[in-house]
Amino acid sequence: MTFFKAENIAINFGGIRAVDGVDFEIEPGTVFTIIGPNGAGKTTVFNLISRIYNPTEGRLVYQDRDITREPPHAIAGMGIARTFQNIELFEHATVLQNLLLGRHAHRKSNLLSELLFLPSVRKMEVAHREKAEEVIDFLDLQQYRDTMIVNLPYGARKVVELGRALCTEPKLLLLDEPSSGLNTEETEDMAWWIQDIKNDLGITVLMVEHDMKLVSEVSDRVLALNYGRVLATGTSREVQSHPEVVKAYLGG
């Protein structure tokens, strides 16, 4: 079974070819990382997978299913979740409330049963709360459970956004620059969580990242992009030492 595959995906913005014939395949239970200089097309690839953008060419296959034209709202229900480079949280809601929003894809009640707060709805609410509490424990967010997002330090907000994505119970987790804005200690914690997400939760991770130390620590496979095209694919060491990758980062 093909877990996830991008086949010759491309997208144009006017006369600009932002992503140009990108191919890659992700094996289940691995961390696959996309690297590249600013403007290389990394986040655009994420937006194609998340169905925010429609590709001009190519197709996306997830668990043997073509998702190239699936609507964005259907993606979470399929088991694909993501975080954003710029944190997207509800600032005037608590950590717990933000995590519970991640359970929306698993709601099976209708408006009438919600209004009447039937036993089935109460049972479902308890199950959602239990899952959110599991994520709080997993990410050591207990001290922030009832804190408004607006009152949290930046590093804690990054972790909450990761937690909200985990609350959707994804099979494929897209992390868009998870270490961005974090200090050294917070980045080390993020590396541990990514490894635990893969090893303990069995979630496959697709990551965009600039921090090469983090990339080397957690990645099973790495793909380097520049100007929307693939430069190299392989292990972290192979890709980072590839002449075209070195040239893209350092010039020459």
C-alpha positions in Angstrom: 0.0 0.0 0.0 1.2 3.5 -0.8 1.1 5.5 2.4 1.7 8.9 0.9 3.1 9.9 -2.5 3.4 13.2 -4.4 3.7 12.6 -8.2 5.1 15.3 -10.3 3.2 18.0 -8.4 3.5 21.6 -9.7 1.7 24.9 -9.2 1.8 28.2 -11.0 1.0 31.6 -9.4 0.6 33.8 -12.5 3.8 33.4 -14.4 5.8 32.0 -11.5 6.3 28.3 -11.2 6.4 28.0 -7.4 6.6 24.2 -7.3 7.9 22.4 -10.4 7.5 18.6 -10.8 8.2 17.5 -7.3 8.1 13.8 -6.6 8.5 12.0 -3.3 7.1 9.1 -1.3 6.8 8.7 2.5 7.0 5.4 4.2 4.7 4.8 7.2 6.3 5.2 10.6 9.0 7.6 9.5 10.0 11.3 9.7 10.4 12.8 6.2 11.8 16.3 6.1 11.8 19.0 3.4 14.6 21.5 3.5 15.7 24.4 1.3 16.4 28.1 1.3 13.7 30.7 1.9 11.3 30.8 -1.1 12.2 27.2 -2.2 8.6 26.1 -2.2 8.5 24.1 1.0 5.4 25.6 2.6 3.7 25.7 -0.8 4.1 21.9 -0.9 2.4 21.7 2.5 -0.4 23.9 1.3 -0.9 21.6 -1.7 -1.1 18.5 0.6 -3.5 20.4 3.0 -5.6 21.2 -0.1 -5.3 24.9 0.5 -4.0 25.1 -3.0 -4.9 23.0 -6.1 -1.9 21.7 -8.1 -1.6 22.8 -11.7 -0.1 19.4 -12.5 0.5 16.1 -10.8 -1.4 14.2 -8.1 -1.3 13.4 -4.4 -2.0 9.8 -3.2 -2.7 9.0 0.5 -3.3 5.4 1.6 -3.9 4.4 -2.0 -6.5 7.2 -2.4 -6.1 10.1 -4.8 -6.7 13.2 -2.7 -5.6 15.7 -5.4 -9.1 17.3 -5.6 -10.4 16.6 -2.1 -11.9 19.6 -0.4 -9.7 21.1 2.4 -12.3 20.4 5.1 -12.2 16.6 4.4 -8.4 16.3 5.0 -8.5 16.1 8.8 -11.1 13.4 8.7 -8.8 11.3 6.5 -6.1 11.4 9.2 -3.9 14.3 8.0 -3.2 17.1 10.4 -0.8 20.1 10.3 0.7 22.9 12.2 1.6 26.3 10.8 4.8 28.4 10.6 2.8 31.3 12.0 0.9 30.0 15.0 -2.9 29.7 14.4 -4.6 29.5 17.8 -7.6 31.1 19.4 -5.8 33.6 21.7 -8.8 34.3 24.0 -9.5 30.6 24.6 -7.8 28.3 27.0 -5.3 25.6 26.1 -7.8 22.9 26.8 -10.4 24.7 24.7 -8.0 24.9 21.8 -7.1 21.3 22.1 -10.8 20.3 22.1 -11.2 22.1 18.7 -8.9 19.4 17.4 -11.6 16.9 18.1 -14.0 18.5 15.7 -13.2 16.0 13.0 -14.4 13.2 15.2 -17.8 14.7 16.1 -20.7 12.5 15.0 -23.6 14.2 16.6 -26.3 16.4 14.9 -27.7 19.7 15.9 -30.8 18.3 17.6 -28.9 15.8 19.8 -26.5 18.6 20.7 -29.3 20.9 21.7 -31.0 18.2 23.8 -27.6 17.2 25.2 -28.5 13.5 24.9 -26.6 10.7 26.7 -24.8 9.9 23.5 -23.5 13.5 23.3 -22.5 13.5 26.9 -20.6 10.2 26.4 -18.9 11.7 23.3 -17.9 14.9 25.2 -16.3 12.8 27.9 -14.3 10.8 25.3 -13.1 14.0 23.6 -12.1 15.5 27.0 -10.1 12.3 27.8 -8.3 12.5 24.5 -7.4 16.1 25.1 -6.1 15.3 28.6 -4.0 12.5 27.1 -2.3 15.0 24.8 -1.8 17.5 27.7 0.0 14.7 29.6 2.0 13.7 26.6 3.3 17.2 26.0 3.6 18.2 29.6 1.1 21.0 29.3 -0.6 20.4 32.7 0.5 23.7 34.1 -1.1 25.6 31.2 -4.4 23.6 30.9 -6.7 26.5 31.9 -4.5 29.4 30.8 -5.6 31.7 27.9 -3.3 31.4 24.9 -2.8 35.2 24.9 -1.0 34.8 28.3 1.4 32.0 27.2 5.0 32.4 26.1 5.8 31.8 22.5 7.4 28.4 23.0 4.3 27.1 24.9 2.1 28.3 22.1 4.1 26.2 19.6 3.5 23.1 21.8 -0.2 23.8 22.1 -0.5 24.0 18.3 1.3 20.7 18.1 -1.1 19.3 20.7 -4.2 20.5 18.8 -3.0 18.6 15.7 -2.4 15.5 17.8 -6.0 15.7 19.1 -7.2 15.0 15.6 -5.5 11.5 15.9 -3.7 11.9 12.7 -1.9 9.1 10.8 0.2 11.8 8.9 1.3 14.9 10.8 2.6 17.9 8.8 4.9 20.1 10.9 5.7 23.5 9.3 9.0 24.7 10.9 8.3 23.4 14.4 11.4 24.9 15.8 10.9 28.4 14.4 11.2 31.0 17.2 12.2 28.4 19.8 15.4 28.7 22.0 17.9 25.8 22.2 16.2 24.1 25.1 12.8 24.3 23.5 14.2 23.0 20.2 15.7 20.0 22.1 12.3 19.3 23.7 10.7 19.5 20.2 13.1 16.9 18.9 12.2 14.5 21.7 8.4 15.0 21.1 8.8 14.4 17.3 10.7 11.2 18.1 8.0 10.1 20.6 5.2 11.0 18.2 6.8 8.6 15.7 7.9 5.9 18.1 5.3 5.9 20.8 2.2 7.1 18.9 3.1 5.5 15.6 2.4 8.7 13.6 4.2 9.4 10.4 5.7 12.9 10.2 6.3 15.2 7.2 8.3 18.2 8.3 9.5 21.5 6.9 12.5 22.7 8.9 15.5 25.1 8.7 17.3 23.9 11.8 19.8 21.4 10.4 20.6 20.0 13.9 17.0 19.1 14.4 16.7 17.7 10.9 19.7 15.4 11.5 18.4 14.2 14.9 14.9 13.2 13.9 14.7 12.6 10.1 14.7 9.2 8.4 14.7 10.8 4.9 15.3 14.3 3.7 14.4 16.1 0.5 16.0 19.4 -0.6 14.1 21.9 -2.7 15.3 25.1 -4.4 13.2 27.3 -6.7 10.4 24.7 -6.5 12.6 21.8 -7.8 14.1 18.8 -6.1 17.8 19.0 -5.6 18.4 15.8 -3.7 16.7 13.1 -1.7 18.3 10.7 0.9 19.5 10.6 4.4 20.2 13.8 6.2 24.0 13.5 5.8 23.7 12.6 2.1 21.5 15.5 1.3 23.3 18.1 3.4 26.6 17.2 1.7 25.2 17.1 -1.8 27.0 19.7 -4.0 23.8 21.3 -5.3 22.4 21.6 -1.8 25.6 23.2 -0.6 25.5 25.6 -3.5 21.8 26.5 -2.9 22.6 27.4 0.8 26.0 29.0 0.4 26.0 30.2 -3.2 28.8 29.7 -5.7 
